[in-house]
């Protein structure tokens, strides 16, 4: 995390200088999407202090907070201190953890009454309330979904271990960025020597594998691909073998 750059974003805008204007808030993603980084308490505290001391509010996107790989622990932003709690909007949902995205239900936690009233007034007429099925599914998932979630996390860990071993053995040019959380895998494909759109074409047209292109996340994402590993291992294995076959054919040309 670039704390110096974050601090600079809150400086008042000077018309004679190029630079951002004064910010009111930032969106903080923890665990991070797409790289799967789980921020530790010290990092969160340092970031939060910069924002709050400059009069800002943190919108903490913690939607993947329950999807963690072995040895990692999630720290909710609002749990750091009362000051952090009163200057934050916490966004969570069962949609990722329990695969309920189609029911369009989420949890927005806003301890500060003024912020909560502003949020309610702002979304009025623009954001619909969740439907009855969404509320029911949310309650059921949180009350009775722990055993299911444990099994999912074990399966995801197995998928991750399989992909790591496959790439190291068969396509070492593709480097797996070791995730700490989320089911989204960040793959470094720069050693394949392809420009972003060439890499996109290679995956879709040659390998017949659909992943999200890294460049859509910004310039620093060029040469990367984002892979969703929340699926059957047989599907993942098929995709990996297709990429391997397509790359070997390309190397022979």
N, C-alpha and C positions, 0 to 999 in steps of 0.2 A: 504494500500500500504506500503510495507516494503522499506522505503527510505534508510536505512542503508545497506540493502542487495544490492539495486540498485547501490549505491555508490561503493560498493566493487567490482562490476562487471567491473568497469572501471580501476581498479588497474592493473599496468603492471604485467605480469606473471613472477613469480619467479620459476625457474626449481626445486628448493629445496622444494618448497611448493606446495601443491595441491590447485588448484584454477583456475578460468577462465582467459583467456587472455584478452587483452585490446579490448573493444568493439568499434565499429564504429557507431552503430545505435541500436535503440530498436523499437519494434512494440508496440504501445500503443492502446488499444482497448477501445473506449468510444462511446456509452455505452458498458459495458463489456459483453462479451459472454463467459461463459454461465450464469453468476449469475445476469445479468441485472442491474449492478451498473452504475449509472450516476455520473461521477466524477465532483466535484465542482471546481470553479476557483482556490481556494487556493491549493487544492491537485494537480491540473494540473501544476500550477506555480512552486510548490516545486519540482515535478518530472522533469519538463522541465529544470529547472535551473541546476539540477544535471547532466543531460545528456549534455546540451549545454556547461556548464562550463568545462566538461571533453572532449570537442571536438567532441561530438557525434551529430547525427541527429535523430529526432523523426519521424518515420513513423506512422501517426495517422490514425487508422482504425475507421472511423466514419460512417460506412455503415448503422448502425441502428439509426442514430442521430435523425430521424424524428418520430421514434416510441417510444413515451414517455408516461408514465402513469401520471395521474393527479398530479399536484403540482411539477413536475420536469421540469428542463430546461437544454438544452444542451449548453455547452460552447465549441466552436471550438478551437482546440489547437492554431491555427495560430492567433486567435483574442486576445490572451493575450498581446502580444507586438510585435514590429517590429523584435526584436531579435528572438522570437519564430517563427514568420512568415518566416524569412530567414533561419531557421535551421529545416525546417519541410517539409514533403511530406504528403499531406492530401488525403486520399483515401475515396471516396464516390461513391454512385451508386443509381439509382432508383430501382435496382433489388429487394431489400428487401421491401422498402416502397410501391412500386407499383406492386410487384410481376412480375417483368420483367426479372428474372434470365436467362431464356432461350434465351434471345436476346443478352446476353454477351456484355453489354455496361456498362462503368463506367466512373467516373470523377476523374482524378488524378490532384490535384492542387499543383503546385510547384512554388512559387513566386521567389525563388532564381534561377537566370539564369544558374549558373554553375551546380547546382544540376539538373535542368531541362534538360540541355544538356547531362549530364551524364546518366540520366534516359532514354532519348530518344535513345542515342547510345547503352546503355546496352540492351534495349528491342528489338532493331532492329534485324530482322531475327528470333526472338524467339517468340515474342508476336504479333499476328495479330491485325490489326486495326478493330474496330467495323464495322459491316455491315450497310448498308443504313437503314434497318428496325430498327436497334438498335438506331441509331441517331434520327430517326423520333419519335420513342416511348419515348425516353428520353426527347425530346423537348416537346412533348405533355403532358407527365406526369407532368413536372415541370410548364408548363404554365397553365394547366387546371385541375390538379388533386387535388387541395386543398379541395374542397367540398367532394370528394370521400374519401380522407385521413381522414378528420374529422369523417366521418361515420365509417371508419375502426377502428379508435382509440376508439370511443365510444363502438363499438362491442367488441374489445379486452378487454376493461375495464370490460365489462359485463362478459366476459369469465373468467377473473381473479377473479372477485368477486364470481362467481359461484363455481369455483374450491376451493377457500379458504373456503367457507361455507361448501361445500361437505366434504372436508377432515376433517375439525374440527368436523363435526357431525358424519361422518361415519368411517373414517380411521384416527384417531388422531395420530397414530403411524407414519404417513407420514406428515412431516412438509414442508409447502411451504415457500421457501425463497422469501420474498416480493421483486419483481423486481421494478426497477424504470424506466426501458426501455427495449426494444426488445420484441419480441413475443415468446421468449424462456424461459420456466419456469424451475427453478432449484428446484428439489424435494429432500428433505433429507429423505431417506428411512432407515437410520441406525437403527432405533428402531424396524424395522421388524426382525432384528437379522439374516440377511443373508449375506453370503460372496458375493463379487462382481459377480462371475459367477453364483452363485445360484440365486441371485437377477435377473440377466439377464434371466435365464431360467424361473423363476417364472413369469416375465412379459410377455415373448414371448410364452412360452409353456402352462402355467396355465391360465393367464389372457387374452392371445391372444391380447396383446397390444404392439405395437412396439414403444419404446422410445430409445434415445441414452444413452448408459451406461456412468456413471460419471467417471469411471476409465480410459476412453480413454483420459480424460483431465489431467491425472496425478494422483499420489498417493493420493493427498488430495481430489480427486473426488470419491474415493471408497465409496460405500454406497449411492451415489446420482444417480438420473436419470434426463435427460433433456427432457422436454416435449414441443412440438410445439403447441401453442394454437391459431395459425392463421388458424382456421377452423370453421366449423359450430358448434354451441353449442350442437346440438344433437349428433354430433360425439364425442365431449369431454365427454358428459354425459354418452354415451355408454361405453367409455373407462374407466371412473371412476367406473361405476357400475360393469364392468368386474373385475377390480382390487379388489373392495370390495368383490365380490362373491368369487373370487379365494382365497383371504386372509382368509375369514371366513371358507372356506372349509379346508384350510391348518391348521387353528387353531384347528379344530375339530379332526384332525388326531392324 
